[in-house]
Amino acid sequence: MYTYIVIDDESLIRKGTIKKLQPMEDRITCIGEADNGKAGIELIQEVHPDIVILDMQMPIMGGKELLPYLAENYPDMPLIVISGYRDFDYVKQAISAAAIDYILKPFSKEAIQDCISRAIERLEDSQTLSRVTDSDEEKEAAYYDYDIQHLTNLILGYHVGEGSISSKRLNFINDTHQLVLLTLYFESTSQIQNIDIQHWLEDGGFGDLALYLPNAASDQMGFLVLFMPNTEIIHSRRLVDQISSALTDYVRHLQNSLIIGISQPHSDLSELHEAFEETSAALNRQKLNRDSENIFYYKEVAEPRSFIWEQEEEFLFRVEAGMTAEVQDLTGQLFDLMARTSDFSLADAKYYCYHLSGQCRNILNYYLKQETPKSSNSIQNVVNYIFSLKELKEYYYQFFMNITELLKTESIYSGNDVIEKIQIYMQHNYHKNLTQDFIASLFYLNRSYLSTLFKQKTGMKFIDYLNEVRIEKSKELLKDSNRKMYQISKAVGYDNPKYFFRIFKKKTGMTPEQYREIL
């Protein structure tokens, strides 16, 4: 019989979770509840549960702080993270904390039961060593399975430290002077079941030098560790080249394709996660329009290449307006453009997408009044280990559509008066380069018609209204005595401080400095 606790600030969610797990009471039982992370830690120390179910958003200590603590202090305890729909910005932080699973609220009884079943399976696997009989053969098999899981966890950063190799089959690792990690990324899931890399290694005479580790979290990714007793770097590079080239030919023969990221040499198992980060950086170097290159060695990480998308502001407006069809179309155009851009790498594409996602989150926070961090390490962690443009597109397509759907429910531009809609947009985006031509294109208007209609509806010219909004915003910024005048000018959309001063005096009858003095 296994035990679990539920950490969630909503009592109904806690009770509902426990009720949904009642059909499994012959295998698992609840031994406690807590309404925040701090109380949860105290409860864990008191009752020692086998499994923890926790929410992300809680008072005092939320899941963002609780996850790293549990991962460090209870690395073998399965965690199941539950999260509200609007918390998708955080939800995959569970991956970096080695959580067994995560689910979104509201969740079905089948979903939480599946998570618990996987957690129990993990616990049972970890207990295999203590349950095997005295048979040497069974012990060796259990030791080997444990070593494989341990090495995989070291690569993914789920455990720290070197540990020791227990199985006789892998005893050669203890004599290793250096190791090189190869992260293998299959560009297609077809025919993957026919690819037996460990068998291929042993047939090629590499069985005592190389070990293949499948990645249970992804069929498309696996790891090949080369353990070399010889410390000669030139010899190591030659061996890596030989195995990498032969392996890509083998996979190609089976109607698949493979890209390989290769780390620098490392001295012991405790550096496996560092090696994984190097292979990830190497894979991110691939050019989007590459023809044949598929083996990448780690080099110093270059600064991301800048990318200018002329439709960025239109895209952000369509997101803000909840226009799902337009956002879908523009997302496709963006990725098509990046794929055609000469010498543009996967890392460059990720960098721009991360910038764009930050802009979308800012819009979401503005209207929903959510307090979320300026950047999301959880999103970055997930995207770091995506190594194809197609997969990156699928991930960000879903991300952008999620935000668009949320903003659609806010009905920001639901009114019939187009000038009122334009005013709403200008009040939020006053700091950007707003021209009549650009605004007209966003709202599908003729420029001259927009100018006439704007004057009729507001009694002001377009540029006069924009200046009025900007000056009002600058008054708020002038309350901060530490802000420089050129910073305020830039913040409200004026690149030329002299022009800002002139407009401010025209609108208020005084200079910005004089206005600040009377505050």
C-alpha positions as CSV (number, residue, x, y, z in Angstrom):
1,M,0.0,0.0,0.0
2,Y,1.3,3.4,-1.0
3,T,0.5,6.8,0.5
4,Y,0.1,10.3,-0.8
5,I,-0.7,13.8,0.3
6,V,-2.5,16.7,-1.5
7,I,-1.1,20.3,-1.3
8,D,-3.6,22.8,-2.7
9,D,-5.1,26.0,-1.3
10,E,-8.6,25.1,-2.6
11,S,-10.4,22.7,-0.2
12,L,-12.8,21.6,-2.9
13,I,-9.9,20.6,-5.2
14,R,-8.3,18.6,-2.4
15,K,-11.5,16.8,-1.6
16,G,-12.3,16.2,-5.3
17,T,-8.8,14.8,-5.9
18,I,-9.1,12.4,-3.0
19,K,-12.6,11.3,-4.2
20,K,-11.3,10.6,-7.7
21,L,-8.7,8.4,-6.3
22,Q,-11.0,6.3,-4.1
23,P,-11.3,3.5,-6.7
24,M,-7.6,3.0,-6.2
25,E,-7.7,2.7,-2.4
26,D,-6.6,-0.9,-2.6
27,R,-3.2,0.4,-3.9
28,I,-2.9,3.9,-2.4
29,T,-4.4,6.0,0.4
30,C,-4.3,9.7,1.3
31,I,-2.6,10.5,4.6
32,G,-2.8,14.2,4.7
33,E,-3.7,17.6,3.2
34,A,-2.0,21.0,3.2
35,D,-3.2,24.4,1.8
36,N,0.2,25.9,1.0
37,G,3.8,24.8,0.2
38,K,5.2,25.6,3.6
39,A,2.6,23.6,5.4
40,G,3.1,20.9,2.8
41,I,6.8,20.6,3.7
42,E,6.0,20.2,7.4
43,L,3.4,17.6,6.5
44,I,5.9,15.6,4.4
45,Q,8.4,15.7,7.2
46,E,5.7,14.4,9.6
47,V,4.0,11.6,7.6
48,H,6.6,10.7,4.9
49,P,4.3,10.1,2.0
50,D,5.3,8.1,-1.1
51,I,3.7,10.5,-3.6
52,V,2.9,14.2,-3.5
53,I,0.2,15.9,-5.5
54,L,0.7,19.7,-5.5
55,D,-0.8,22.8,-7.0
56,M,1.2,25.6,-8.6
57,Q,-0.6,28.7,-7.4
58,M,-0.8,28.8,-3.6
59,P,-0.3,31.5,-0.9
60,I,2.7,31.7,1.4
61,M,4.7,29.2,-0.8
62,G,3.5,28.2,-4.2
63,G,4.6,25.4,-6.5
64,K,7.3,27.6,-8.1
65,E,9.2,27.6,-4.8
66,L,8.1,24.2,-3.6
67,L,9.1,22.2,-6.7
68,P,12.9,22.9,-6.5
69,Y,12.9,22.2,-2.8
70,L,11.2,18.8,-3.2
71,A,13.4,17.9,-6.2
72,E,16.6,18.6,-4.1
73,N,15.5,17.1,-0.8
74,Y,13.3,14.2,-2.0
75,P,14.7,13.3,-5.4
76,D,13.2,9.9,-5.5
77,M,9.7,10.9,-4.5
78,P,7.2,11.1,-7.4
79,L,5.5,14.5,-7.8
80,I,2.3,15.2,-9.6
81,V,1.7,18.9,-10.5
82,I,-1.8,20.2,-11.0
83,S,-2.3,23.6,-12.5
84,G,-5.0,26.0,-13.6
85,Y,-5.4,26.7,-17.3
86,R,-4.1,30.2,-16.9
87,D,-0.9,29.0,-15.3
88,F,0.5,27.3,-18.5
89,D,3.4,29.7,-18.2
90,Y,4.7,27.7,-15.3
91,V,3.2,24.3,-15.7
92,K,6.2,22.5,-17.4
93,Q,8.5,23.6,-14.7
94,A,7.6,20.2,-13.4
95,I,9.9,18.7,-16.0
96,S,13.0,20.4,-14.6
97,A,12.0,19.3,-11.1
98,A,11.8,15.6,-12.3
99,A,8.1,15.5,-11.5
100,I,6.4,12.3,-12.7
101,D,3.6,14.1,-14.4
102,Y,1.4,17.2,-14.6
103,I,-2.2,17.8,-15.4
104,L,-4.4,20.9,-16.0
105,K,-7.5,21.8,-14.0
106,P,-10.2,20.7,-14.3
107,F,-9.0,17.1,-14.6
108,S,-10.9,13.9,-14.9
109,K,-10.7,10.9,-12.5
110,E,-9.1,9.0,-15.4
111,A,-6.3,11.6,-15.8
112,I,-5.4,11.7,-12.1
113,Q,-5.6,7.9,-11.8
114,D,-3.3,7.5,-14.8
115,C,-0.8,9.8,-13.1
116,I,-0.9,7.9,-9.9
117,S,-0.5,4.6,-11.8
118,R,2.7,5.9,-13.4
119,A,4.0,7.2,-10.0
120,I,3.4,3.8,-8.4
121,E,5.2,2.1,-11.3
122,R,8.2,4.3,-10.7
123,L,8.2,3.5,-7.0
124,E,8.0,-0.2,-7.8
125,D,10.9,0.0,-10.2
126,S,13.1,1.8,-7.7
127,Q,12.3,-0.9,-5.1
128,T,13.2,-3.8,-7.4
129,L,16.7,-4.1,-6.0
130,S,15.5,-4.7,-2.5
131,R,12.9,-7.3,-3.7
132,V,15.0,-9.5,-6.0
133,T,15.8,-13.0,-4.9
134,D,19.3,-14.3,-4.1
135,S,19.7,-15.3,-7.8
136,D,22.8,-13.7,-9.2
137,E,21.2,-13.5,-12.6
138,E,18.2,-11.6,-11.2
139,K,20.4,-9.3,-9.1
140,E,22.5,-8.5,-12.1
141,A,19.5,-7.7,-14.2
142,A,18.1,-5.4,-11.4
143,Y,21.5,-3.7,-11.0
144,Y,21.7,-3.1,-14.7
145,D,18.2,-1.6,-15.0
146,Y,19.0,0.6,-12.0
147,D,22.3,1.8,-13.5
148,I,20.6,2.7,-16.8
149,Q,17.9,4.7,-15.0
150,H,20.5,6.4,-12.8
151,L,22.7,7.4,-15.8
152,T,19.6,8.8,-17.6
153,N,18.7,10.8,-14.5
154,L,22.2,12.2,-14.3
155,I,22.0,13.3,-17.9
156,L,18.6,15.0,-17.5
157,G,19.7,16.6,-14.2
158,Y,17.2,14.8,-12.1
159,H,19.9,13.7,-9.7
160,V,23.2,15.3,-8.7
161,G,26.5,13.6,-7.8
162,E,28.3,10.8,-9.5
163,G,27.0,7.7,-7.8
164,S,28.4,4.3,-8.5
165,I,27.9,1.6,-11.1
166,S,26.6,-1.6,-9.6
167,S,26.1,-4.0,-12.5
168,K,29.0,-6.2,-13.7
169,R,27.9,-5.6,-17.3
170,L,28.6,-1.9,-17.0
171,N,31.6,-2.2,-14.7
172,F,33.9,-0.9,-17.5
173,I,32.5,2.5,-16.8
174,N,34.4,2.6,-13.5
175,D,37.7,2.4,-15.4
176,T,36.8,5.3,-17.7
177,H,39.2,8.3,-17.9
178,Q,36.9,10.4,-20.0
179,L,33.4,10.3,-21.5
180,V,31.7,12.0,-24.4
181,L,27.9,12.4,-24.7
182,L,26.0,12.2,-27.9
183,T,22.4,13.4,-27.9
184,L,20.5,11.7,-30.7
185,Y,17.4,13.3,-32.2
186,F,15.4,11.3,-34.7
187,E,13.7,13.6,-37.2
188,S,10.8,11.2,-37.7
189,T,9.0,8.8,-35.4
190,S,8.4,6.3,-38.3
191,Q,10.3,3.0,-38.1
192,I,11.7,4.0,-34.7
193,Q,10.7,0.6,-33.3
194,N,13.0,-1.0,-35.8
195,I,16.1,0.9,-34.6
196,D,18.1,-1.1,-31.9
197,I,21.1,1.1,-31.3
198,Q,22.6,-0.9,-28.4
199,H,22.5,-4.1,-30.5
200,W,24.1,-2.1,-33.4
201,L,26.9,-1.0,-31.1
202,E,27.6,-4.5,-29.9
203,D,27.6,-5.9,-33.4
204,G,30.1,-3.2,-34.4
205,G,32.4,-4.0,-31.5
206,F,31.6,-0.9,-29.5
207,G,29.8,-2.7,-26.7
208,D,32.6,-2.1,-24.1
209,L,33.0,1.5,-25.1
210,A,29.5,2.9,-25.7
211,L,26.1,2.7,-24.0
212,Y,22.7,3.8,-25.5
213,L,20.2,5.3,-23.1
214,P,16.6,5.7,-24.3
215,N,14.7,8.8,-23.1
216,A,11.4,7.7,-21.6
217,A,10.0,11.2,-22.0
218,S,10.6,11.4,-25.8
219,D,10.6,8.7,-28.5
220,Q,12.5,11.1,-30.7
221,M,15.5,11.6,-28.4
222,G,18.0,9.3,-26.9
223,F,21.6,9.4,-25.5
224,L,24.8,7.6,-26.5
225,V,27.6,7.8,-23.9
226,L,31.1,6.9,-25.1
227,F,33.4,5.8,-22.3
228,M,37.0,6.0,-23.3
229,P,39.9,4.7,-21.1
230,N,42.4,6.6,-23.4
231,T,42.7,10.3,-22.6
232,E,44.2,11.2,-25.9
233,I,41.9,13.9,-27.4
234,I,42.8,13.3,-31.0
235,H,42.0,9.6,-30.6
236,S,38.7,10.4,-28.9
237,R,37.6,12.7,-31.7
238,R,38.5,10.1,-34.3
239,L,36.4,7.5,-32.5
240,V,33.4,9.9,-32.1
241,D,33.6,10.8,-35.8
242,Q,33.6,7.1,-36.8
243,I,30.7,6.1,-34.6
244,S,28.6,9.2,-35.4
245,S,29.0,8.8,-39.2
246,A,28.3,5.0,-39.0
247,L,25.3,5.6,-36.8
248,T,23.7,8.1,-39.1
249,D,24.2,5.7,-42.1
250,Y,22.6,2.9,-40.1
251,V,19.5,5.0,-39.2
252,R,19.2,6.3,-42.8
253,H,19.2,2.7,-44.0
254,L,16.1,2.1,-41.8
255,Q,14.3,5.0,-43.6
256,N,14.8,7.5,-40.8
257,S,17.1,10.5,-40.3
258,L,19.1,11.5,-37.3
259,I,20.9,14.6,-36.1
260,I,23.5,14.3,-33.4
261,G,24.8,16.8,-30.8
262,I,28.2,16.0,-29.4
263,S,29.7,17.3,-26.1
264,Q,33.2,18.1,-25.1
265,P,35.1,15.3,-23.3
266,H,34.3,15.1,-19.5
267,S,36.1,13.3,-16.7
268,D,33.3,11.7,-14.6
269,L,29.6,10.9,-14.4
270,S,28.8,13.9,-12.3
271,E,29.4,16.1,-15.4
272,L,26.8,14.2,-17.6
273,H,24.2,17.0,-17.2
274,E,26.8,19.6,-18.2
275,A,27.6,17.4,-21.2
276,F,23.8,17.3,-22.1
277,E,23.6,21.1,-22.0
278,E,26.6,21.2,-24.4
279,T,24.9,18.7,-26.8
280,S,21.7,20.8,-26.7
281,A,23.7,23.9,-27.6
282,A,25.3,22.0,-30.4
283,L,21.9,20.8,-31.8
284,N,20.6,24.4,-31.6
285,R,23.4,25.5,-34.0
286,Q,21.8,23.7,-36.9
287,K,20.8,25.9,-39.8
288,L,17.1,25.9,-40.6
289,N,17.8,25.7,-44.3
290,R,20.6,23.1,-44.0
291,D,20.9,20.5,-46.8
292,S,22.9,17.6,-45.4
293,E,24.8,18.5,-42.2
294,N,23.5,16.4,-39.3
295,I,26.4,16.1,-36.8
296,F,27.2,19.1,-34.6
297,Y,30.0,19.4,-32.1
298,Y,29.7,21.8,-29.2
299,K,31.3,25.2,-29.6
300,E,31.1,28.3,-27.6
301,V,27.6,29.6,-27.7
302,A,27.3,32.5,-30.1
303,E,25.1,35.5,-29.5
304,P,21.7,35.0,-31.1
305,R,21.2,36.6,-34.5
306,S,18.7,39.5,-34.6
307,F,15.6,39.0,-36.6
308,I,13.2,41.6,-37.8
309,W,9.6,40.6,-38.6
310,E,7.8,43.4,-40.3
311,Q,4.4,41.9,-39.2
312,E,5.3,41.7,-35.5
313,E,3.1,44.6,-34.4
314,E,0.2,43.3,-36.5
315,F,0.6,39.9,-35.0
316,L,0.6,41.3,-31.4
317,F,-2.6,43.2,-32.2
318,R,-4.3,40.1,-33.6
319,V,-3.4,38.3,-30.4
320,E,-4.7,41.2,-28.3
321,A,-7.9,41.3,-30.3
322,G,-8.5,37.5,-29.9
323,M,-8.4,36.9,-33.6
324,T,-7.6,33.2,-33.7
325,A,-7.7,32.6,-37.5
326,E,-5.4,35.6,-38.2
327,V,-3.0,34.5,-35.4
328,Q,-2.8,31.0,-36.9
329,D,-2.1,32.4,-40.3
330,L,0.5,34.8,-39.2
331,T,2.3,32.1,-37.1
332,G,2.6,30.0,-40.2
333,Q,4.0,33.0,-42.1
334,L,6.5,33.7,-39.4
335,F,7.9,30.1,-39.4
336,D,8.0,30.0,-43.2
337,L,10.0,33.2,-43.2
338,M,12.5,32.0,-40.6
339,A,12.9,28.7,-42.6
340,R,13.8,30.8,-45.7
341,T,16.2,33.2,-43.9
342,S,19.8,32.5,-44.9
343,D,22.1,31.1,-42.2
344,F,19.3,31.4,-39.6
345,S,19.8,28.8,-36.9
346,L,17.4,26.9,-34.6
347,A,18.8,28.9,-31.7
348,D,18.1,32.2,-33.5
349,A,14.5,31.0,-34.1
350,K,14.0,30.1,-30.5
351,Y,15.4,33.4,-29.3
352,Y,13.0,35.4,-31.5
353,C,10.0,33.2,-30.5
354,Y,10.9,33.7,-26.8
355,H,10.9,37.5,-27.4
356,L,7.6,37.3,-29.1
357,S,6.1,35.1,-26.3
358,G,7.2,37.7,-23.8
359,Q,5.4,40.4,-25.7
360,C,2.2,38.2,-25.7
361,R,2.5,37.6,-21.9
362,N,2.8,41.3,-21.3
363,I,-0.5,41.9,-23.2
364,L,-2.1,39.1,-21.2
365,N,-0.9,40.5,-17.9
366,Y,-2.1,44.0,-18.9
367,Y,-5.7,42.9,-19.4
368,L,-6.0,40.1,-16.9
369,K,-4.1,41.9,-14.2
370,Q,-2.0,38.8,-13.4
371,E,1.2,39.0,-11.5
372,T,3.6,36.8,-13.5
373,P,7.4,36.9,-13.8
374,K,9.0,39.0,-16.4
375,S,10.4,35.9,-18.0
376,S,9.5,32.3,-17.8
377,N,12.2,29.8,-17.1
378,S,9.8,27.0,-17.5
379,I,9.1,27.8,-21.1
380,Q,12.7,28.3,-21.8
381,N,13.5,24.9,-20.2
382,V,11.0,23.1,-22.5
383,V,12.0,24.9,-25.7
384,N,15.7,24.3,-25.0
385,Y,15.2,20.6,-25.7
386,I,13.1,21.0,-28.9
387,F,15.4,20.3,-31.8
388,S,13.3,20.7,-35.0
389,L,11.6,23.7,-36.5
390,K,8.4,21.7,-37.0
391,E,8.2,20.8,-33.3
392,L,9.1,24.4,-32.3
393,K,6.3,25.7,-34.5
394,E,3.8,23.3,-33.0
395,Y,4.8,24.3,-29.4
396,Y,4.6,28.1,-30.1
397,Y,1.5,27.7,-32.2
398,Q,-0.3,26.2,-29.2
399,F,1.2,28.9,-26.9
400,F,0.1,31.8,-29.0
401,M,-3.4,30.3,-29.5
402,N,-3.8,29.7,-25.8
403,I,-3.1,33.4,-25.1
404,T,-5.3,34.5,-28.0
405,E,-8.2,32.4,-26.8
406,L,-7.9,33.9,-23.3
407,L,-7.9,37.5,-24.6
408,K,-10.8,36.6,-26.9
409,T,-12.9,36.1,-23.8
410,E,-12.1,39.6,-22.6
411,S,-13.7,41.1,-25.8
412,I,-11.3,44.0,-25.8
413,Y,-12.4,45.2,-29.2
414,S,-16.0,43.9,-29.2
415,G,-17.7,47.3,-29.8
416,N,-19.0,48.5,-33.1
417,D,-17.4,51.9,-33.1
418,V,-14.1,51.5,-35.0
419,I,-12.7,54.8,-33.6
420,E,-13.3,53.6,-30.0
421,K,-11.4,50.5,-30.8
422,I,-8.5,52.5,-32.3
423,Q,-8.4,54.7,-29.1
424,I,-8.2,51.6,-26.9
425,Y,-5.3,50.3,-29.0
426,M,-3.5,53.7,-28.9
427,Q,-4.0,54.0,-25.1
428,H,-2.2,50.6,-24.6
429,N,0.4,50.9,-27.3
430,Y,1.2,54.7,-27.2
431,H,4.9,53.9,-26.7
432,K,5.2,52.2,-30.1
433,N,5.7,53.8,-33.6
434,L,2.0,54.5,-34.3
435,T,1.3,56.0,-37.7
436,Q,-2.0,56.5,-39.5
437,D,-0.9,54.1,-42.2
438,F,-0.2,51.3,-39.7
439,I,-3.4,51.9,-37.7
440,A,-5.4,52.0,-40.9
441,S,-4.0,48.6,-41.9
442,L,-4.8,47.0,-38.6
443,F,-8.4,48.0,-38.7
444,Y,-8.8,47.5,-42.5
445,L,-9.4,51.2,-43.2
446,N,-8.3,53.6,-45.9
447,R,-5.8,56.1,-44.5
448,S,-7.6,59.2,-45.6
449,Y,-10.9,57.8,-44.4
450,L,-9.4,57.1,-41.0
451,S,-8.1,60.6,-40.8
452,T,-11.5,62.1,-41.6
453,L,-13.5,59.7,-39.4
454,F,-11.1,60.2,-36.4
455,K,-11.6,64.0,-36.5
456,Q,-15.4,63.6,-36.8
457,K,-15.6,61.2,-33.9
458,T,-13.1,62.8,-31.5
459,G,-12.9,66.4,-32.6
460,M,-9.1,66.0,-32.8
461,K,-6.6,65.0,-35.4
462,F,-5.0,61.6,-35.1
463,I,-1.6,63.0,-34.2
464,D,-3.0,65.4,-31.6
465,Y,-4.8,62.6,-29.9
466,L,-1.7,60.4,-29.8
467,N,0.4,63.3,-28.4
468,E,-2.3,63.9,-25.7
469,V,-2.2,60.2,-24.6
470,R,1.6,60.2,-24.5
471,I,1.9,63.5,-22.5
472,E,-0.6,62.1,-20.0
473,K,1.5,59.0,-19.6
474,S,4.7,61.1,-19.3
475,K,3.1,63.0,-16.4
476,E,2.9,59.7,-14.5
477,L,6.5,58.9,-15.2
478,L,7.6,62.4,-14.1
479,K,6.6,61.5,-10.5
480,D,9.7,59.3,-10.4
481,S,12.5,61.8,-9.7
482,N,15.1,59.2,-10.6
483,R,14.0,58.9,-14.2
484,K,16.0,60.9,-16.7
485,M,14.1,63.1,-19.2
486,Y,15.4,61.2,-22.2
487,Q,14.3,57.9,-20.6
488,I,10.8,59.3,-20.1
489,S,10.8,60.6,-23.7
490,K,11.7,57.2,-25.0
491,A,9.3,55.4,-22.7
492,V,6.2,57.3,-24.1
493,G,7.2,56.9,-27.8
494,Y,9.4,59.9,-28.6
495,D,12.8,59.1,-29.9
496,N,13.6,62.8,-30.1
497,P,13.7,64.4,-26.6
498,K,13.5,67.9,-28.0
499,Y,10.3,67.1,-29.8
500,F,8.9,65.6,-26.5
501,F,9.8,68.9,-24.6
502,R,8.1,71.0,-27.3
503,I,4.9,68.9,-27.3
504,F,4.8,68.8,-23.5
505,K,5.1,72.6,-23.2
506,K,2.5,73.0,-25.9
507,K,0.0,70.8,-24.1
508,T,0.7,71.9,-20.5
509,G,2.2,75.4,-20.7
510,M,5.3,74.3,-18.9
511,T,8.4,72.2,-19.5
512,P,8.7,68.7,-18.1
513,E,11.3,70.0,-15.5
514,Q,8.8,72.7,-14.3
515,Y,6.0,70.1,-14.1
516,R,8.2,67.8,-12.0
517,E,9.1,70.6,-9.6
518,I,5.4,71.3,-8.7
519,L,4.6,67.7,-8.1
